Amino acid sequence: MRLRFVFVPPLALTAMVSSYSAPAGACIAPGCRPATLLPAEGKSIPASTPALPFVPAYSVAYAGRDGGNPFTNVQLLDGNGRVVASQVKQESGNDYSIVPDQPFSPGNYKVRFIEDGCQEDAGTRERSFTVTAAAPLPQSAGTLRVKSTSQGRVIWPGGADCVEFVPSAVVDLAWDRSETLLPYSEIVRPIVEVDGHVWTGPLDGEPSPYYSPGVQPLRLYAACTKPESAAYPGLTEGTHHVKLRAVLPGAPTEPAPAELDVTLQCDGSSNGTPAPSNGGSGDASSNGCSLTATTAGWDARWIGGAFMGLFLTLGALRRKR
């Protein structure tokens, strides 16, 4: 079944995810999106944490009003509800950080922020977290390794129906965090790069009115047939260099990245080889994890919301007919 599309005013294009440029007239992202804040509810961070990663909610209706984004207005509170002096600083693009004027002290904290980008005067919530003893800043991101290789279909945003199923050679990676990074796991922002370019990976499912897919930045793929869309975002067959950066907002230096050379082949011989040492501490732990969270400067996380908004809009239009 082919989807029907409606015209969206040019202003709405500003809400499209930066990591994907849809063909003209197709798959426009919704005009608002929710906020993202780390750490998650109830999690712990060290007192040496420089800043909290924050991506404010966004709305086309409020964009640029009063010279900025009204959703960057947040409050840092202590366990008794008293305001803790802090600043919201823009890191790059949509990425911000909440920086306390004084270092964190062990105890309980909250962040009050607007979560719902569709209504400026609604959706305010509080996020609680605990601060524990200080820990040394991380020196290494850890290591990457091949978790599995396979031949199969991957889903990515493209084609006439907004998603395309592409038969591909696939390599799934696992990230073993370093011991020095573990205390900061709740607030670190992993950014995956392939051959020097930010990589978001394929979708982790097919979007529907009831399911908003995420992305899989540690899944590499190369199409084994010609994709329908000219805007194919995947890789080619051959060897590619993968780098995982562990970004800690506000830290004076960035940990040494995890690196790996990966070969994608449609004949089933895909594999991975550890990259030469980059001088990091190499203090990798055995806590292997397959990263399915969002990366790429966090812009990738809006892909799922974009598809959810699209399907809900089309459903509403069909009901009106």
C-alpha positions as CSV (number, residue, x, y, z in Angstrom):
1,M,0.0,0.0,0.0
2,R,1.3,3.4,-1.0
3,L,1.1,6.2,1.6
4,R,-0.5,9.5,0.7
5,F,1.3,12.7,1.6
6,V,0.2,16.2,2.3
7,F,1.9,19.5,1.8
8,V,3.7,20.9,4.8
9,P,4.6,24.6,5.0
10,P,8.4,25.4,4.6
11,L,8.7,26.4,8.2
12,A,7.9,22.8,9.3
13,L,11.0,21.6,7.5
14,T,13.1,23.0,10.3
15,A,11.9,20.2,12.5
16,M,13.3,17.4,10.3
17,V,16.1,15.3,11.7
18,S,19.5,16.5,10.5
19,S,20.8,12.9,9.9
20,Y,18.2,12.2,7.2
21,S,17.1,14.3,4.3
22,A,13.8,13.0,2.9
23,P,12.9,13.2,-0.8
24,A,10.7,16.2,-1.7
25,G,7.2,15.7,-0.5
26,A,7.9,12.6,1.6
27,C,8.1,11.8,5.3
28,I,8.1,15.2,7.0
29,A,8.9,15.1,10.7
30,P,6.3,16.5,13.2
31,G,6.4,20.1,14.2
32,C,7.4,19.4,17.9
33,R,9.4,16.9,19.9
34,P,10.0,16.1,23.5
35,A,13.0,16.9,25.7
36,T,15.8,14.5,26.5
37,L,17.7,14.6,29.8
38,L,20.4,12.5,31.4
39,P,20.6,10.8,33.8
40,A,17.4,8.8,33.7
41,E,15.0,8.8,36.7
42,G,16.5,7.4,39.9
43,K,20.0,6.9,38.5
44,S,23.3,7.9,40.1
45,I,26.2,10.0,38.9
46,P,29.6,10.9,40.5
47,A,30.0,14.3,42.2
48,S,32.8,15.0,39.7
49,T,30.3,15.1,36.9
50,P,30.9,18.4,35.0
51,A,27.4,18.8,33.5
52,L,24.2,17.0,32.7
53,P,23.4,16.4,29.0
54,F,20.2,18.0,27.9
55,V,18.3,18.4,24.6
56,P,15.4,20.8,25.1
57,A,12.0,20.2,23.7
58,Y,11.3,21.9,20.4
59,S,8.3,23.3,18.6
60,V,8.1,25.0,15.2
61,A,5.4,27.3,16.7
62,Y,7.8,28.7,19.3
63,A,11.1,28.5,17.4
64,G,13.2,31.6,17.6
65,R,10.7,33.4,19.8
66,D,12.4,36.0,22.0
67,G,15.6,35.2,20.2
68,G,15.9,31.6,21.5
69,N,14.3,28.4,22.5
70,P,11.8,28.9,25.4
71,F,12.2,25.2,26.4
72,T,15.8,25.8,27.6
73,N,14.4,27.2,30.8
74,V,15.2,24.6,33.4
75,Q,15.8,24.5,37.2
76,L,18.3,22.4,39.1
77,L,17.0,21.6,42.6
78,D,18.5,20.0,45.7
79,G,16.8,17.2,47.6
80,N,14.8,19.8,49.6
81,G,13.5,21.5,46.5
82,R,15.8,24.5,46.8
83,V,17.1,26.0,43.6
84,V,20.8,25.2,42.9
85,A,22.5,27.9,40.8
86,S,23.2,26.6,37.4
87,Q,23.4,27.5,33.7
88,V,22.2,26.0,30.5
89,K,25.0,26.0,27.9
90,Q,24.7,25.1,24.2
91,E,27.3,22.6,23.2
92,S,26.5,22.2,19.5
93,G,23.3,22.2,17.4
94,N,20.5,20.8,19.5
95,D,22.9,19.6,22.3
96,Y,22.9,21.6,25.5
97,S,24.2,20.9,29.0
98,I,23.1,21.9,32.5
99,V,26.2,23.2,34.4
100,P,26.0,23.8,38.2
101,D,27.8,27.0,39.3
102,Q,29.5,24.9,42.0
103,P,30.5,21.2,41.8
104,F,27.9,18.7,42.8
105,S,27.9,17.4,46.4
106,P,26.8,13.9,47.3
107,G,23.0,13.8,47.9
108,N,19.7,13.9,46.0
109,Y,18.9,16.3,43.2
110,K,16.1,17.1,40.8
111,V,15.8,18.9,37.4
112,R,12.6,20.7,36.5
113,F,12.1,21.1,32.8
114,I,9.4,21.2,30.1
115,E,9.2,17.8,28.5
116,D,6.4,18.3,25.9
117,G,7.5,20.4,23.0
118,C,3.9,20.6,21.6
119,Q,2.7,22.8,24.5
120,E,4.9,25.4,26.0
121,D,2.7,25.8,29.1
122,A,2.2,22.1,29.7
123,G,4.3,19.0,30.2
124,T,6.5,20.3,33.0
125,R,8.1,17.4,35.0
126,E,10.8,16.7,37.5
127,R,13.7,14.2,37.1
128,S,15.2,12.9,40.3
129,F,18.8,11.5,40.5
130,T,21.4,10.8,43.2
131,V,25.0,12.1,43.4
132,T,27.6,9.8,44.8
133,A,31.3,10.2,45.7
134,A,33.6,11.7,43.1
135,A,35.4,9.5,40.6
136,P,38.4,10.1,38.3
137,L,37.4,11.4,34.8
138,P,37.5,8.6,32.2
139,Q,40.6,8.1,30.1
140,S,39.4,5.6,27.6
141,A,36.0,4.8,26.0
142,G,36.9,1.1,26.1
143,T,36.9,-1.4,23.2
144,L,34.7,-2.4,20.3
145,R,34.3,-6.0,19.1
146,V,32.3,-7.9,16.6
147,K,29.2,-9.5,18.3
148,S,27.8,-11.2,15.2
149,T,27.7,-11.2,11.4
150,S,24.7,-12.0,9.3
151,Q,22.9,-11.6,5.9
152,G,19.4,-10.2,6.1
153,R,17.2,-7.2,5.6
154,V,17.6,-3.9,7.4
155,I,15.1,-1.1,7.6
156,W,16.1,2.5,6.9
157,P,14.2,5.7,6.2
158,G,13.8,6.0,2.4
159,G,11.9,4.8,-0.6
160,A,8.4,5.7,-1.8
161,D,6.8,4.4,1.5
162,C,9.2,6.3,3.8
163,V,10.9,3.1,4.9
164,E,12.8,0.6,2.8
165,F,13.8,-3.0,3.5
166,V,17.2,-3.7,2.0
167,P,18.9,-7.1,1.8
168,S,22.3,-6.4,3.3
169,A,25.5,-7.8,4.8
170,V,25.3,-6.9,8.5
171,V,27.9,-6.7,11.3
172,D,26.7,-6.1,14.8
173,L,29.2,-4.6,17.2
174,A,29.4,-4.7,21.0
175,W,30.9,-1.9,23.2
176,D,32.9,-2.9,26.3
177,R,33.1,0.2,28.4
178,S,36.4,1.0,30.2
179,E,36.6,0.8,34.0
180,T,37.1,4.5,34.3
181,L,34.0,5.2,32.2
182,L,31.7,3.0,34.1
183,P,30.9,5.6,36.9
184,Y,29.8,8.0,34.1
185,S,27.7,5.5,32.1
186,E,24.4,7.2,32.9
187,I,25.5,10.5,31.3
188,V,28.0,9.7,28.6
189,R,27.0,10.5,25.1
190,P,28.3,7.8,22.7
191,I,28.9,9.0,19.1
192,V,29.7,6.5,16.4
193,E,31.7,7.5,13.4
194,V,32.4,5.3,10.3
195,D,35.2,6.4,8.0
196,G,35.2,9.8,9.7
197,H,31.4,10.5,9.3
198,V,28.7,10.2,12.0
199,W,26.8,7.0,11.7
200,T,23.3,6.4,13.1
201,G,22.6,2.9,11.8
202,P,19.3,1.4,10.6
203,L,15.9,1.5,12.3
204,D,15.2,-1.2,14.9
205,G,11.7,-1.9,13.6
206,E,9.0,-0.8,11.2
207,P,7.1,2.3,12.4
208,S,3.4,2.2,13.0
209,P,0.8,4.2,14.9
210,Y,1.7,2.2,17.9
211,Y,5.4,1.9,17.7
212,S,8.1,4.5,17.2
213,P,11.4,2.8,16.2
214,G,14.8,3.8,17.4
215,V,18.1,3.4,15.6
216,Q,21.0,0.9,16.0
217,P,24.3,2.8,15.7
218,L,26.4,-0.4,16.4
219,R,24.8,-2.2,13.4
220,L,26.8,-1.7,10.2
221,Y,25.3,-2.8,6.9
222,A,26.0,-2.7,3.2
223,A,23.2,-3.2,0.7
224,C,23.5,-6.3,-1.5
225,T,20.9,-5.1,-4.0
226,K,20.3,-1.7,-5.4
227,P,18.2,0.4,-3.0
228,E,15.0,2.0,-4.3
229,S,15.9,5.4,-3.1
230,A,18.9,7.4,-4.4
231,A,19.5,8.7,-0.8
232,Y,20.9,5.4,0.4
233,P,22.5,6.0,3.9
234,G,24.3,2.7,4.3
235,L,27.8,1.6,3.5
236,T,29.5,-0.1,0.6
237,E,31.0,-3.5,0.6
238,G,34.6,-3.5,1.8
239,T,36.6,-2.4,4.9
240,H,35.4,0.5,7.1
241,H,37.0,2.2,10.1
242,V,34.6,2.5,13.1
243,K,35.3,4.9,16.0
244,L,33.1,5.2,19.1
245,R,33.6,8.5,21.0
246,A,32.4,8.7,24.6
247,V,31.5,12.4,25.1
248,L,31.2,13.7,28.6
249,P,29.7,17.2,28.4
250,G,31.8,19.8,30.2
251,A,34.9,17.6,30.6
252,P,38.2,19.2,29.8
253,T,39.3,16.3,27.6
254,E,37.6,13.5,25.7
255,P,38.5,9.9,26.5
256,A,40.5,8.0,23.9
257,P,37.9,6.5,21.5
258,A,37.2,2.8,20.9
259,E,38.2,1.8,17.3
260,L,37.7,-1.2,15.0
261,D,38.1,-2.0,11.3
262,V,35.1,-3.9,9.9
263,T,34.7,-5.7,6.6
264,L,31.3,-6.0,5.0
265,Q,30.9,-8.6,2.3
266,C,27.7,-9.9,0.7
267,D,29.3,-13.4,0.2
268,G,29.1,-13.9,4.0
269,S,32.7,-13.3,4.9
270,S,32.1,-10.1,6.9
271,N,34.5,-9.6,9.9
272,G,36.2,-7.1,12.2
273,T,39.8,-6.4,13.2
274,P,40.8,-4.3,16.2
275,A,42.3,-1.0,15.1
276,P,45.9,-0.1,16.2
277,S,46.3,1.3,19.7
278,N,45.6,5.0,19.9
279,G,47.4,5.5,23.2
280,G,44.4,5.0,25.5
281,S,44.5,3.2,28.8
282,G,42.7,0.2,27.3
283,D,41.2,-0.6,30.7
284,A,38.3,-2.4,29.2
285,S,35.8,-4.2,31.4
286,S,33.8,-7.3,30.6
287,N,30.4,-5.6,30.6
288,G,29.8,-6.0,26.9
289,C,26.7,-4.2,25.7
290,S,25.0,-3.8,22.3
291,L,24.3,-0.1,22.0
292,T,20.8,0.5,20.7
293,A,20.4,4.0,22.1
294,T,20.7,7.1,20.1
295,T,23.9,8.7,19.0
296,A,25.2,11.1,16.4
297,G,24.9,14.3,18.4
298,W,21.5,13.0,19.6
299,D,19.8,14.0,16.3
300,A,19.1,10.4,15.5
301,R,16.7,10.0,18.4
302,W,14.1,12.1,16.5
303,I,13.8,9.7,13.6
304,G,11.4,7.5,15.6
305,G,9.3,10.5,16.6
306,A,9.2,11.7,13.1
307,F,7.8,8.4,11.8
308,M,5.3,8.3,14.7
309,G,4.0,11.8,13.9
310,L,3.7,10.9,10.2
311,F,1.6,7.8,10.8
312,L,-0.7,9.5,13.3
313,T,-1.2,12.4,10.9
314,L,-2.0,10.1,8.0
315,G,-4.4,8.2,10.2
316,A,-6.3,11.4,11.2
317,L,-6.6,12.4,7.5
318,R,-8.1,9.0,6.6
319,R,-10.7,9.3,9.4
320,K,-11.7,12.7,8.0
321,R,-12.3,11.4,4.5
